[in-house]
Each structure stands twice: as structure tokens, then as C-alpha cells.
């Protein structure tokens, strides 16, 4: 009786274990669409295959390891029920190194083996030179060498040392070239591995079906290490023509998966930002002496530099360099170099790339080189995370929004090729630009420019002149009703009269009704500001000192058409009751007493020259001192 009972119990548990085994089926999937955010991307995939009856696990393999599990959304079509969806890292998928990479690695090994031989030869030559130096004493204990022996010895030493020096120089030159070749080969391997990197994440979908049949899935999820930056080409033929605005997207992606013939959308949203509305906290007022003020930092118009690894100094191509809190950013090139135009008020730079710790640096120079440390913790996290508990995911519907297509007007000259057709979609809280043609972008961190829109924009033109700070005139284009173009803050390349004139920032986040676009300097307008000595006087009257200052601003239009200038200068503003400032001569300029700014709006005909006078008087106690120059 007892053996029968034991056999029955074993049979029961055997059937229980078998019942717990769930069959796994791998489905093929492909990326259909990608919505790029300012930081991150939302990937839309489709998968299909056959599922068995009962419970089973559907595996979607070959996904980015930087997939955000919490963002996974799955929708199934077929006679089954989705029970749970989760992400797991696929440790069985190994990276395949192509034959090209193996060939490059073999070249590096050959170069390093040759370098080892050359270094050994350098050691031998050093020992040989030391031996010659140790035996250069020709005289013996009984007497010196003869003239013939001395001459023969000198010729011998000269010949041998010349051979040693020549061979050393040749070996050092060879080592230098080989080091450069090794660095080039390593950079090439890095780029190829980034491009051919096999992803290691998978999505596991647990389903239950009453019968075997076909199943289709639509998946979407967020991935990191991808995004886009708005860029512009602004062209002006002359001040009588409309402004030509080419809206572009600088795309980067290093997700580990190539995007092949996918539909692209560019969104102005940033899913990494908190969606929680802010709340006011208590404002505690204290004495000024207990209040700390941040010193004013120097303002730079642009910054360039190189991003390298702090470990070995090698360049880091594909590094994202951004101005935090803005949409201004770029990606480093193959040599790790970057160049960025800065918006007003920029004080920090943020550099980030996979496998390295992000670094924030103050903008205290126009050249900032960045060395990033390897992120060991991030590398460990890739190995250990991704086994979260299964959780049911509901497909969240997108917010419906009105669609509006902004058609680009035809430019004066016919374009050499048809531009990409795009459509602007206005959702409830975001704006998206959809590219109709499929696009392919490799996962190598390199930046790719995608043309989004081309506009012919009506604009008014004027020149901004501040001769106290700069003796050049800056052309300003004024765009009214600019909100219809759905522009974001971004770098702009400026072209005037068919020539590149510099870079600027197009401030798409401005609150004004009129958007001001700086078109750079115009050297055809001559400007000079001079201090007039006969107006600059100092005299004592009673207990006060009176000082006068006078400046003359000369303006000349050397262009063939009339120009409108907005000229600004200033007089000091007193913050002490014992100091008084009075304007004497402003040449009909408009004075703002709160700021001390003096503004002139003038028009100059071709070849016309005008002079403006700025004079003011300052009174203060004679036992005090003020700085007027």
C-alpha cells in the first residue's frame, strides 16, 4: 500500500510540474515608426506569428538594451488574451564580431608586435652607445695613443654613433606612425562595433489562447540614447526680399539597433521632464547681509572643444553636448570635436554618452575640452537589471489632436531636388512634424540632418547698432505671426547675399509677438564712436564737483540701398541721492530714465553719413569719487 501511495504522489507532482511549464515562441518583429523627442525616442514595432493553445510566452528579441520597461505598451490582434508584458535582458545573445573587425584587430596586433621589436632594438642601440662611451679612453697606463690611432679611433666613434643616431631616428619615426595607425584602427573598430552592435533585450508577452492560431502584436516603448536638435538655415537675398527659412532636425541615435526604412516623427516633447505641476513654497525674507548673490559670469557667444575618455585620452564620437534647460545641443564628430552656438543666459554645458558618467561644466571659456570617466555602475546595471516582476500593461491611447499642414511656398529659384514631404500635427500638449518618406539611421552615434520644412517668410529688416560695445551693425529680421511655423529654439546658420555670415540662435521660445532673427554683422555700414575732449571737463563749484562727458557717433551707409538703423547708447543712472546725472545733448534721441538707455531710429540713404551727439553732466560731492570712464 505504501509504495502505491508514494507512486501516486510522485505522479501528481510530475503532472503539476509539467503543467507549470510554459512554451516559449519567438516572433519576428520590425520597427515601423519612430517618434524622436528632444531626449529619447518612442519606437513602434509590429510582430506576428503562431501561438499554441493554452498559456504561452511570446518572445520579441533583438531589441535595444536601453528600452524603458515601464513604457512598454502592447496591443494584440487574435483569439487570445494578454496576461502580462515585461522586459528581460537576453544573456544568450552574443555579439557577433564581423570579419572586418577581426581583420582590423589583426592589423593592430601586427603593429604592436613590430613595435615591440623596435623598442627592443632601441634598447640594444642604447646599450651599444653606452659601451662606446665607456671605452672612449684611448690612453693606457704607460702612455697616450699615437696620432694615427687617435684619428682612426675618432673616425670609428663618429661612424658608429652616426649609425646609432640615424637608426634611432628612423625607429622613433616608425613608432610614431604606427601609434597613429593603431589609434586610427581602434577608432574604426569602435565605430564599426557601435554600428553592428547586437542588442540584448527582449520583450516577453504572456498570453492565453483557447486554440492555436495566428497572432499579431503592435508594440511601442521608449528608448534612451537617441534624440534630435532643431537646426536652421536662414537665408536673405537682400533687405527687399522675404526670409528663406529651412527647418532641419539633427538626429542622433545610439540605441544598439539600426532603424531601417522607418517613418520618422519629430516631437517637441521631452518625456524625461517631470509632468508634475510645481507648487509655491514659503518665501522667507531676511536681511540683505544674510543674502547670498551669485556673481555675474562672462558671456560667450559660442563654445568649441573636444570630448575624450579620461582613461586613455581617446576621442568619444557621438557624445551629446547640450545646454541644460534649452533645445540647444549637438553631437561630437568622429574625432570627438564639437561646436555650439550659445543662447543668452547659458551658463552650463552637459556632456553624456553611453558607458560614461555625464558631466556638467560651467561655461567660463570659449573653448571647453571635456574628459569623461567610465561609468562602471552603468555597465554593471546592464548585466543585473531587467528581471522585474511581470505586470500587466494596458495600451494607452494617444491624445487626439487637430492636424494642420503648413505648405512651404516655392522659392524664387527652383530647388535641385524635391524636398521631403512633411506634415505638422498639433496634439493637445505637443507638436509633431511627420516625415512621409521612410528613413534609415544607423546606431553609431553620428549626427544625421533631416530636412523638415522650407518656408518663405515675410520679414521686415532693420539694423541694430550699439557702438559703445561693438563697431559693427547687426542685421535683424523681424517676423510677425511667427507662431504658425511651430519653431523651437535652435542654432541657425546665417546666409546673406549668397554668403555665409556666421551662426546665431533662433529663439523659438520667445514670448513676443514679433520674432527677432539676428542675421549677423554687415560690414557695409561704417560706425565710429569717439570721445570729444572739449566736452569732457571737470570743475569744482562750492562743495560739489561737476564733470561733463561727450561722445560723437558717426554712421555711414556704404550700401546701394537705404537702411534703417536702431542705434543705442547710454548715460549713467544714479543710485545715490548725492549724485545727479543730467542729459545735455542727445541729438533728438529717446531717453529711458529708468535704464539710462538712449535710442535713435534713423534711416540712411545710399552713401549718406550722419553724426549723433551724446553729452551728459554729473554732479557729486568733492570729497567723493565716481568712475565715468
C-alpha positions in Angstrom: 0.0 0.0 0.0 2.8 2.4 0.9 4.7 2.0 -2.5 1.4 2.7 -4.3 0.9 5.9 -2.3 4.4 7.1 -3.0 4.0 6.4 -6.7 0.7 8.4 -6.8 2.3 11.4 -5.0 5.2 11.4 -7.5 2.8 11.1 -10.4 0.8 14.1 -9.1 3.9 16.3 -8.7 5.2 15.3 -12.1 1.9 16.3 -13.7 2.0 19.6 -11.6 5.5 20.5 -12.8 4.6 19.7 -16.4 1.5 21.9 -16.1 3.7 24.7 -14.9 6.0 24.6 -17.9 5.0 27.3 -20.4 6.0 27.0 -24.0 8.1 29.9 -25.4 7.7 31.1 -29.0 9.9 33.7 -30.7 8.1 36.1 -33.0 9.8 38.1 -35.8 9.3 41.9 -35.4 10.3 45.0 -37.3 10.4 48.7 -36.4 7.7 50.6 -38.4 7.8 54.1 -36.9 10.0 56.2 -34.5 8.9 59.4 -32.7 12.0 61.3 -31.7 11.9 63.6 -28.7 14.4 66.2 -27.7 15.8 63.5 -25.5 14.8 59.9 -26.1 12.6 58.2 -28.7 9.4 56.2 -28.9 9.7 53.1 -31.1 6.7 51.4 -32.7 7.1 47.8 -33.8 4.9 45.1 -35.3 5.3 41.3 -34.7 3.5 38.3 -35.9 3.5 34.5 -35.6 1.5 31.5 -34.4 0.7 30.7 -30.8 -0.3 27.3 -29.3 -3.4 26.6 -27.3 -3.3 27.4 -23.6 -0.7 29.6 -21.9 2.5 30.5 -23.7 5.2 33.1 -23.7 5.8 35.2 -26.9 9.4 36.5 -27.1 10.3 39.6 -29.1 14.0 39.5 -29.4 16.7 41.8 -30.9 15.6 45.0 -29.0 17.6 47.9 -27.6 19.1 47.2 -24.1 18.2 50.8 -23.3 14.5 50.1 -23.5 12.4 51.6 -20.6 10.4 48.7 -19.2 7.8 51.0 -17.6 7.0 52.5 -21.0 6.1 49.2 -22.8 2.7 49.2 -24.4 1.3 46.1 -26.2 -1.8 45.6 -28.3 -2.7 42.1 -29.6 -5.0 41.1 -32.5 -6.3 37.5 -32.5 -8.2 35.0 -30.4 -6.2 35.2 -27.2 -5.8 37.2 -24.0 -2.7 39.2 -23.0 -1.9 38.3 -19.3 1.3 40.2 -18.7 4.1 42.1 -20.5 7.7 42.6 -19.2 11.2 43.1 -20.4 14.2 40.9 -19.8 17.8 41.0 -20.9 18.7 38.2 -23.3 22.0 36.8 -22.0 22.1 34.1 -24.6 22.5 36.5 -27.5 26.2 37.1 -28.1 27.7 40.0 -30.0 29.0 38.8 -33.4 32.2 40.5 -34.4 32.4 40.8 -38.2 35.4 39.6 -40.2 36.3 43.2 -41.0 36.7 43.9 -37.2 38.8 40.8 -36.8 41.0 41.9 -39.7 41.5 45.3 -38.1 42.3 43.7 -34.7 44.9 41.5 -36.5 46.5 44.6 -38.0 46.7 46.2 -34.6 48.4 43.0 -33.2 50.9 43.0 -36.1 51.7 46.7 -35.5 52.1 46.1 -31.7 54.4 43.1 -32.3 56.5 45.2 -34.7 56.6 48.0 -32.1 57.9 45.5 -29.5 60.8 44.6 -31.8 61.5 48.2 -32.5 61.6 49.0 -28.8 63.9 46.1 -28.2 66.2 47.4 -30.9 66.2 50.9 -29.3 67.4 49.2 -26.0 70.2 47.5 -27.9 71.3 50.7 -29.5 71.3 52.4 -26.1 73.5 49.7 -24.7 75.8 50.0 -27.7 76.1 53.7 -27.3 76.8 53.3 -23.6 79.5 50.7 -24.4 81.2 53.1 -26.8 81.1 55.8 -24.3 82.6 53.6 -21.6 85.6 52.7 -23.8 86.4 56.1 -25.3 89.6 56.4 -23.2 92.4 55.7 -25.7 95.4 56.2 -23.4 96.9 53.4 -21.4 98.8 53.4 -18.2 102.2 53.6 -20.0 101.4 56.5 -22.4 98.9 58.1 -24.8 97.8 56.9 -28.2 99.6 57.9 -31.3 98.2 60.5 -33.8 97.3 57.8 -36.2 95.5 55.7 -33.6 93.6 58.8 -32.3 92.5 59.7 -35.9 91.4 56.1 -36.5 89.5 55.9 -33.2 87.7 59.2 -33.9 86.6 58.1 -37.3 85.4 54.8 -35.8 83.4 56.6 -33.0 81.9 59.1 -35.4 80.8 56.4 -37.8 79.3 54.2 -35.1 77.5 57.0 -33.3 76.1 58.3 -36.6 74.7 54.9 -37.4 73.2 54.6 -33.9 71.6 58.1 -34.1 70.3 57.5 -37.6 68.7 54.2 -36.7 67.2 55.7 -33.6 65.6 58.5 -35.5 64.2 56.0 -38.1 62.8 53.8 -35.4 61.2 56.7 -33.5 59.6 58.0 -36.7 58.3 54.5 -37.4 56.9 54.2 -33.9 55.1 57.5 -34.2 53.4 56.5 -37.5 52.5 53.1 -36.0 50.9 54.7 -32.9 48.8 57.0 -35.2 47.8 53.9 -37.3 46.8 52.0 -34.1 44.7 54.9 -32.9 43.0 55.2 -36.3 42.3 51.4 -36.4 40.9 51.5 -32.9 38.6 54.4 -33.7 37.4 52.5 -36.8 36.7 49.4 -34.7 34.8 51.5 -32.2 32.6 52.9 -34.9 32.0 49.5 -36.5 31.1 47.9 -33.2 28.7 50.7 -32.4 27.1 50.2 -35.8 27.0 46.4 -35.8 26.2 46.0 -32.1 23.6 43.3 -31.4 21.0 44.3 -28.8 20.4 42.2 -25.8 16.9 43.0 -24.6 13.7 41.1 -25.2 10.0 41.7 -24.5 8.1 38.7 -23.1 4.4 38.6 -23.6 2.4 36.0 -21.7 -0.8 35.0 -23.5 -3.6 32.5 -23.1 -5.5 31.2 -26.1 -8.4 28.7 -26.3 -7.0 27.3 -29.5 -3.9 27.5 -31.6 -3.8 30.3 -34.2 -2.2 33.4 -35.7 -1.3 36.4 -33.5 -0.3 39.9 -34.4 1.1 42.5 -32.0 1.7 46.2 -32.0 4.3 47.3 -29.5 5.7 50.7 -28.6 8.2 51.7 -26.0 10.7 54.4 -25.0 14.5 54.1 -25.6 17.3 56.3 -24.3 20.4 57.4 -26.2 18.5 59.0 -29.1 17.0 62.4 -29.8 17.1 65.4 -32.1 18.1 69.1 -32.0 16.3 71.8 -34.1 18.7 73.5 -36.6 18.0 76.2 -39.2 19.4 77.7 -42.3 18.4 81.3 -42.6 19.0 83.0 -46.0 18.3 86.6 -47.0 19.0 87.7 -50.6 18.6 91.4 -49.8 16.5 93.5 -47.4 13.8 93.8 -50.0 13.2 90.0 -50.2 11.5 87.6 -47.9 13.4 85.5 -45.5 14.1 81.9 -46.5 13.9 79.5 -43.5 15.0 75.9 -43.8 13.9 73.9 -40.7 16.1 70.8 -40.1 16.5 68.1 -37.4 19.9 67.0 -36.3 19.3 63.4 -35.3 21.5 61.1 -33.2 20.8 57.5 -32.1 23.0 55.0 -30.3 20.3 52.6 -29.1 22.1 49.5 -30.4 19.5 48.9 -33.1 19.6 50.3 -36.6 16.5 52.0 -37.9 15.9 50.7 -41.4 13.2 52.4 -43.6 11.2 53.7 -40.7 8.7 56.5 -40.6 10.0 59.4 -38.5 8.2 61.9 -36.4 9.8 64.8 -34.5 8.2 65.9 -31.3 8.8 69.0 -29.2 8.0 67.0 -26.1 10.5 65.7 -23.5 9.3 62.6 -21.7 12.3 62.8 -19.3 10.9 66.0 -17.8 8.6 65.8 -14.8 4.9 66.2 -15.6 4.1 67.3 -12.1 2.8 70.9 -11.8 5.0 73.0 -9.5 3.8 74.4 -6.2 4.9 77.7 -4.5 6.8 77.4 -1.2 7.0 79.9 1.6 9.1 83.0 0.7 11.2 83.8 3.8 12.6 87.4 3.7 15.8 88.2 5.6 18.4 91.0 5.9 20.5 91.7 2.8 23.7 90.9 4.7 22.4 87.4 5.2 21.5 87.0 1.5 23.9 85.5 -1.0 24.2 86.7 -4.6 25.7 84.8 -7.4 28.4 86.8 -9.3 27.7 87.8 -12.9 29.6 85.5 -15.3 31.2 86.4 -18.5 29.0 85.9 -21.6 30.3 83.8 -24.5 28.6 83.6 -27.9 29.8 80.2 -28.8 31.9 77.3 -27.5 34.1 74.7 -29.1 36.1 71.8 -27.7 36.9 68.1 -27.7 35.3 65.2 -25.7 37.7 62.4 -24.8 37.9 59.5 -22.4 39.6 60.3 -19.1 41.1 56.8 -19.1 43.2 56.8 -22.2 42.5 60.2 -23.9 40.8 58.7 -26.9 38.1 60.7 -28.6 34.5 60.0 -27.9 32.4 60.4 -31.1 28.7 60.5 -30.7 28.8 62.4 -27.4 25.7 64.6 -26.8 26.7 68.1 -25.7 23.8 70.3 -24.7 22.8 73.5 -22.9 20.6 72.3 -20.0 17.1 73.7 -20.0 17.1 74.5 -23.7 16.8 72.7 -27.0 20.4 73.8 -28.0 22.7 70.9 -28.5 24.9 68.9 -30.9 26.8 65.6 -31.2 30.6 65.2 -31.4 32.2 64.1 -34.7 34.5 61.1 -35.4 37.4 63.0 -33.7 35.4 64.0 -30.6 35.1 67.6 -31.7 32.0 69.8 -31.2 31.0 73.4 -31.8 27.9 75.0 -30.3 26.3 78.5 -30.5 25.1 79.6 -27.1 21.8 81.3 -26.3 21.7 84.3 -24.0 22.0 83.3 -20.3 23.7 80.0 -21.0 25.9 79.1 -18.0 26.3 75.3 -18.1 27.2 72.5 -20.6 26.1 68.9 -20.2 28.1 66.1 -21.9 26.7 62.5 -22.0 27.4 59.2 -23.8 26.7 55.6 -23.2 29.1 53.9 -20.8 30.5 57.2 -19.3 29.4 59.4 -16.5 27.6 62.5 -17.6 29.4 65.7 -16.8 28.1 69.3 -16.2 30.6 72.1 -16.6 30.4 75.9 -16.2 30.8 77.9 -19.4 33.8 80.0 -18.4 35.7 80.0 -21.7 35.0 79.8 -25.5 37.0 76.6 -25.6 36.0 73.8 -23.3 37.6 70.3 -23.5 35.8 67.6 -21.7 37.2 64.3 -20.3 34.5 61.8 -19.2 35.1 59.0 -16.7 33.8 55.5 -17.5 30.6 54.6 -15.7 31.3 51.3 -14.1 27.9 51.2 -12.3 26.1 51.7 -15.6 28.0 48.8 -17.1 27.1 46.6 -14.1 23.5 47.7 -14.3 23.3 46.4 -17.9 24.2 42.9 -16.5 22.0 42.7 -13.4 18.8 44.6 -14.1 15.8 43.8 -16.3 14.2 40.9 -14.3 11.3 42.8 -12.8 8.1 41.1 -11.8 5.6 40.6 -14.5 3.0 43.3 -14.7 0.0 43.8 -16.9 0.4 46.6 -19.4 -2.6 48.4 -20.9 -2.3 50.1 -24.2 -2.7 53.9 -23.6 -4.4 55.8 -26.4 -2.8 58.8 -27.8 -4.4 62.2 -27.3 -6.3 63.1 -30.4 -5.4 66.5 -31.8 -6.2 68.7 -34.8 -4.0 68.3 -37.8 -2.7 71.3 -39.7 -0.4 71.2 -42.7 1.8 74.1 -43.4 2.8 74.1 -47.0 6.2 75.6 -48.0 6.0 78.3 -50.5 8.0 78.0 -53.7 11.3 79.7 -53.6 12.5 82.2 -56.2 15.0 79.7 -57.7 13.9 76.1 -58.4 15.4 73.6 -55.9 17.8 71.0 -57.3 15.8 68.1 -55.8 12.3 67.6 -54.4 12.4 68.1 -50.6 11.0 65.6 -48.1 7.2 65.9 -47.7 6.4 66.6 -44.1 3.2 67.4 -42.1 2.9 69.3 -38.8 0.5 67.7 -36.3 -0.7 69.7 -33.4 -1.7 67.5 -30.5 -3.2 68.7 -27.2 0.1 69.4 -25.5 2.8 68.8 -28.1 3.6 69.5 -31.8 5.0 66.8 -34.1 6.5 67.0 -37.6 6.0 63.8 -39.6 8.2 62.9 -42.5 6.2 61.0 -45.1 9.2 59.2 -46.7 10.8 56.3 -44.8 14.3 57.0 -43.4 17.2 54.8 -42.3 19.5 55.8 -39.4 22.3 53.6 -38.1 23.0 53.1 -34.4 26.5 54.7 -34.5 26.0 58.0 -32.6 26.8 60.0 -35.7 24.6 63.1 -36.4 22.2 63.0 -39.4 20.5 66.1 -40.7 16.9 65.6 -41.9 15.1 68.4 -43.8 11.8 69.2 -42.2 10.3 72.3 -43.7 11.2 75.2 -46.1 9.4 78.5 -45.6 9.4 81.8 -47.5 8.7 84.1 -44.6 7.7 87.8 -44.9 10.1 89.9 -42.8 10.9 93.5 -42.0 14.6 94.3 -41.8 16.5 96.8 -39.6 20.0 97.2 -38.2 20.9 97.1 -34.5 23.9 99.3 -33.6 25.5 99.6 -30.1 28.8 101.4 -30.9 29.8 101.5 -27.2 30.1 97.7 -27.3 30.8 96.9 -31.0 31.6 99.0 -34.1 29.6 96.7 -36.4 26.0 96.8 -37.4 23.9 93.7 -36.9 21.1 93.0 -39.4 17.8 92.0 -37.6 14.9 90.3 -39.4 11.5 90.9 -37.7 9.0 88.1 -38.3 5.4 88.8 -37.4 2.8 86.0 -36.7 5.7 83.5 -36.4 3.8 81.0 -34.1 2.3 79.4 -37.2 5.6 77.8 -38.1 6.0 75.7 -34.9 9.6 76.7 -34.4 11.8 75.6 -31.4 14.9 77.3 -30.0 17.9 76.2 -32.0 21.1 77.1 -33.8 20.9 78.8 -37.1 23.4 79.1 -40.0 23.1 82.6 -41.5 23.5 83.4 -45.2 23.2 86.9 -46.5 23.6 87.9 -50.1 24.6 84.3 -51.0 27.4 84.3 -48.5 27.8 82.6 -45.1 28.0 85.3 -42.4 28.0 83.3 -39.2 25.8 81.5 -36.7 23.2 82.7 -34.3 20.3 81.4 -32.1 16.7 81.4 -33.4 14.7 81.9 -30.2 11.6 79.9 -30.9 10.6 80.1 -27.2 10.3 83.9 -27.2 7.1 85.4 -25.8 7.0 88.4 -28.1 4.5 88.7 -31.0 7.4 89.5 -33.3 10.3 87.1 -33.6 13.7 88.8 -34.0 16.3 86.8 -36.0 19.8 88.1 -35.9 21.4 87.8 -39.4 24.9 88.7 -38.3 27.2 91.6 -39.0 27.1 93.8 -42.0 30.5 95.4 -42.8 28.9 97.8 -45.4 27.8 100.1 -42.7 30.7 102.1 -41.1 30.3 103.1 -37.4 32.7 105.0 -35.2 32.2 106.3 -31.6 34.7 108.9 -30.3 35.1 110.7 -27.0 35.1 114.5 -27.6 37.8 116.0 -25.3 36.4 119.6 -25.5 33.1 118.3 -23.9 34.9 116.3 -21.2 35.5 118.7 -18.4 35.8 118.7 -14.6 35.3 121.7 -12.4 34.6 122.4 -8.7 31.7 124.5 -7.7 31.2 125.0 -4.0 31.1 121.6 -2.2 30.4 119.7 -5.4 32.3 118.6 -8.5 30.8 118.8 -11.9 32.0 116.5 -14.7 30.9 116.5 -18.3 31.3 113.8 -20.9 30.6 114.0 -24.6 30.7 111.4 -27.4 30.2 111.6 -31.1 28.8 108.7 -33.1 29.4 108.7 -36.9 27.3 106.5 -39.2 27.8 105.9 -42.9 25.8 103.7 -45.3 28.0 102.2 -48.0 25.3 100.1 -49.4 23.4 100.6 -52.6 20.0 100.7 -50.9 18.7 102.7 -47.9 18.9 101.2 -44.4 17.1 101.7 -41.2 19.2 101.8 -38.0 18.3 101.4 -34.4 21.2 103.0 -32.5 21.6 102.6 -28.8 23.9 104.2 -26.2 23.6 105.1 -22.6 24.2 107.6 -19.8 24.8 106.5 -16.2 21.9 106.1 -13.8 22.4 107.4 -10.2 21.6 105.1 -7.3 22.7 107.7 -4.7 20.8 110.8 -3.8 24.0 112.8 -3.6 24.9 112.0 -7.2 22.9 113.6 -10.0 23.0 112.9 -13.8 21.6 115.3 -16.4 21.5 114.9 -20.2 22.9 117.8 -22.1 22.7 116.8 -25.7 21.1 113.7 -27.1 20.5 114.6 -30.8 16.8 114.0 -30.5 17.4 110.6 -29.1 14.8 108.9 -26.8 16.0 108.5 -23.2 14.6 105.9 -20.8 15.2 107.4 -17.3 14.9 104.0 -15.6 17.7 102.3 -17.6 19.7 105.3 -19.0 19.4 103.9 -22.5 19.3 106.4 -25.4 17.7 105.2 -28.6 17.8 106.7 -32.1 15.7 105.4 -35.1 17.3 106.8 -38.2 17.3 106.0 -42.0 20.3 106.4 -44.1 20.2 106.8 -47.9 22.9 105.1 -50.0 26.2 106.9 -49.3 24.6 109.1 -46.6 26.5 109.9 -43.4 25.1 111.2 -40.1 26.6 112.2 -36.8 24.9 111.8 -33.4 26.0 113.6 -30.2 25.7 112.3 -26.7 26.5 114.6 -23.8 25.7 114.5 -20.1 26.7 116.1 -16.8 27.4 114.5 -13.4 27.4 116.3 -10.1 28.7 114.7 -6.8 30.4 115.8 -3.5 34.0 116.9 -3.9 35.2 114.5 -1.2 33.9 111.5 -3.2 35.0 109.9 -6.4 33.0 108.4 -9.2 34.1 106.4 -12.3 32.9 107.8 -15.6 35.4 106.2 -17.9 
